[in-house]
Amino acid sequence: MKPKPGLRLRSQVDPTEIIIVRAPATDEVLTCGGHPMVGMDEEVAPGLASEGGGAGTQLGKRYTSPKDPGLEILVTKPGSGTLALGGVELELKQAKPLPASD
């Protein structure tokens, strides 16, 4: 399934849930814990385990991809799995600095 803005997805290996804020320009697979993310109403494959370590996801934080800077997701439920797009780990999006008022 091609990610589009507003699409809600969940992990198959931990409690992570996300919302796509800005869709990626590529058709690469969005994964969590090494397994493809699924829609909220889809069944989770039995017996899957998270692959590799990582920092996991943080509630209310936005993530983007160094591979596709157009992608932006919002975590609505945190988990221990690492988010990735096409095998490249997503990065926590940094807040833009406010202009200084002198």
N, C-alpha and C positions, 0 to 999 in steps of 0.2 A: 504494500500500500504506500502510495506517495504521500509524504507528510505535507499538510497544508495548515495555514494558520487556524487556530481554534481546535485542532484535533487533540484529543486526550488519549494518552498512551500509558501503559503500565508495564512494569518489568515482569519477566517470567520467573525470576529467581529471588526477588526480595520485594519489600513493600513499595518501592519507588513508583511514583506516578508523576507525569509531566503534562504540560500543555505546550503545544507549538505556538510560539509568538510570531516568529518569522520563519518561513519554510526555507530549506536548503535549495540551492540552485541545482544540485546534483540529485541523482536517483539512488544514492548510496543508502545502505541500511543503518538505521539508528538502533544501537544496542545498549543494553545495560547488563553488566556482569558477564559480558561475552555472548549473550543471546539476544536475538531480535526482540524489540518491544512489540507488544500487541495492543489492540484496541481494548477499551474498557469492558466491552461485552463479549470479547473473545475468550475461549478457553485457554488455560495455561497448560503447556506440555508437562506431563508428569516426570518426575525424576531428574529434573535439571538442577545443576548446582552452579554457583557463581564461579567464574574463572578468573584467576589472578587476584591480587590485592588491589588496594586503591583507597582513596580518601572517602569514597561514597558520595552521596549527594546531600545537600543542605536545604532545608525547608525555606521556601520563599526566594531562593537565589536563582539568578539567571545564568545560563551557560551558553557558550558559543564555541564554534569550532575553528581551530587555526587553519584547517584545510578548506573550510567554506565559511567565511566570515558573515555571510548572509543569514546563517542559521542562528536562531535564538530560541531557547526553551526556558520555561519557568517550572521549577520543581514545586508540586503541590503536596507531595508526601515523600519524605526523605527515606533513604535506604542505604545499604552498605555497598551496593554495586556501583561500578564505574560506568559513566555514560560515554559512548563513543559514536562517531559517525564514520563508517567505512574503515573501521579499525584504528582510527586516530582519536585519542582521548579528548573529550571536551574540556574546556577551561572555564573557570568561574569568571563571569563578566565583571569587569571593574567599573565602579561608578565614575561618572564624569565629574571632574572637579568643578566646583561652582566658581564663578568669576569673583575676584576680590573686589571688595568695596572699600575704598579709601576715604 
